Amino acid sequence: MFPPPSHLQNLVLPLKVDASKDDDTEFVGALVCPCGCNEFILLYAGGAIGKGKTKSLGYAEVDGENFYIVKARCTRCDAEHLIFDDDFHGWNGYVCAPVDGNRNRRRPDLEPWECAECSCLVHKATVWIIGDTKEFYLKENEGILNEVNWFEAFGSFIMSIECVTCGLRRGGWAEVETM
């Protein structure tokens, strides 16, 4: 199994994947706050695609710049956790963004995600991290990755959510390629 990136290591409870499909290039985990709670208010930069029950996250354009940011605020302890920011995570965020200078730009205000069925703000979430092999990243990393941090440059981030009130599930609610 692909290891979770460092910013998620204390926030995801690994889930078993189908052993017949597991080729060490993916990680699946349930989002769980360090306090033990698994219910969150999900915050995003405001970009969305689709409508109604098929609505999912998209890039938000703020002052002419694009952002893809997901945070989760724990409903028990109110701690806010950064789950994904395309300027910091994955190949483009970890390997390319420091060179491009995108990490220094002002972050937009985030808004809570509302269930399309019942308008509830509280959800449970599952995170998928998909990448290539360790050997690939160590070979193609432009001198930034090593044996300790190679998994930070994953290729895709996917997040599925479930409303805690009505049970509406959105597979692939957040889905972004990072390479």
N, C-alpha and C positions, 0 to 999 in steps of 0.2 A: 504494500500500500504506500502511496505517495505520502510523505509526512506533511502535516499542516504547516503553513507559513508561520513564522514566529509570532506575528500579531494575533493569531487565532489559537495558539497552542493552549491557552488557559480558558478558551471560550467555546470549544467544540468537544463534544463527547463522540469519539469515533464510533461509526456504525459499520457493521459487517457488510461487505459487498459480495456479490456473486463470485465465488472462487473461480468459476469457469471463465469469467470475464476479467478477473483481476490480473493486470499485467504490470503492476507497480507504477502506473501512470495516473492514478486517481486517488483522491481522498474524499470520504463522505463522513460528515459528522453533524450531530444535532447541536444547535446553538444553546448553550447553557451558561448563564452568568456564574462567576466564581462564588456567588452567594448561594447557588443551587437552583435558582429560578430558571424556568425555560419559557417564560412569557415576556414578550417585549413590545414596546412601541417602536416601530421601524421608521427611521427617518431617512429622507432622500433629498437630492438636490432639486427635485421638481420636474425632471424630465420623465415623460411616460409615453408609451406607444399602445395602440389598441383602445378599445372602449369596453365599459361594463365589466363582465366577469373575465374577459380576456385581456384586460389592461395589465401591463407590466412596466417595469422600469425601462427608461431610455436615457439617453444623454440629455442633460439640461443645458441650454444656452443662457449664460449669464454674462452680460456686458460683452458680448461677442466671443466669449470663451466657452468651451464645452467641458462639462463636469459629469462624472459618474461616481457618486458617493453614496454609501449605505452605512448608516449607524444604527445601533440597537440600544434603546433605553430600557433597562430592566424595570419591570413593574413592581418588584419587591424592594430593591435597594436604591433605585433611581440612578444607578451607575450607567454612564453612556459609553458604549464600546464602538470603536471604528471597525467595521466589518470589511469594507472594501472602498478604496479610493484609487482611481486609475492613475493618479499621479504618484502613488507610492507602492502599489501592489502589482504583482504579475511581472511579466517580461518588460513591458513598456514602462511601468512605474518603477520597478526596481533597477533595471539595467539602463533604460533610456532617459527617464525623467530627470535624474540628477544632471545629466549633460544638457538637456533641453531647458533646464531652469524652471520647469513647471511646478516644482514643489514649493517654490517661494510665492506663488500667486495667492491672492486673497481667496479664501474658501467662501462659497455662498452660504446663506442661511438655509437650513434644512427644514422640511415640513414632514409631518407625520403621514404615513400611508393609511388610507381608510379602506376597509373592506368594501368591495363593490356590491355585496349582497346586503349587509346589515349596518354598514358605516362604523363598525367597531374599529378601534385603533390598536387592539392587542392581538398579537400573532405569535405562533410558534414557528421556528424556522429550521431548515436543514441546508447545509452548505456543501457544495461539491467543488473540489479543486482538481483540475485536470491539467496534466503536464506531460512532458516527455521524460525520457530516462535520465538518470543522474549523469551518465556518460555524455549524453547530448548537451546538457547544460554546461558541463565542465569544458566541453570542446568549443561551444559556440557563445561564450559568455563575455567576450570583449574585455577580459581581465578583471571583471567585477565579482564573479562568483567563484566559490571554492568549496571544499569538502564540507564546510560548516553551514554555508548559506545557499547552496545550489537550488533548493526547493522554493526559495523566495521568488524565483522568476517563472512561476507556473504559466501555462498557456491559456487557461480559461477559468472563469469564476461563474458559478451558477448557485442560485439560492431559491429554494422553494419555501412557500409559506402556507400556514393554515390558520384561519381565523379561530380564536378561542370561543367565540360566541355562537356562530352559525356553522362552523366547520368547513367553510368554503376553502378549497385547496387550490393553490396556484403553483403548479410545477413550472420551473423556469421563470419565476417572477422576476428575478434579476439574472441576466445572462449576458456575459461580455467576454469577448476574446481579448487577450492581453498581449498578443504577439503581432 
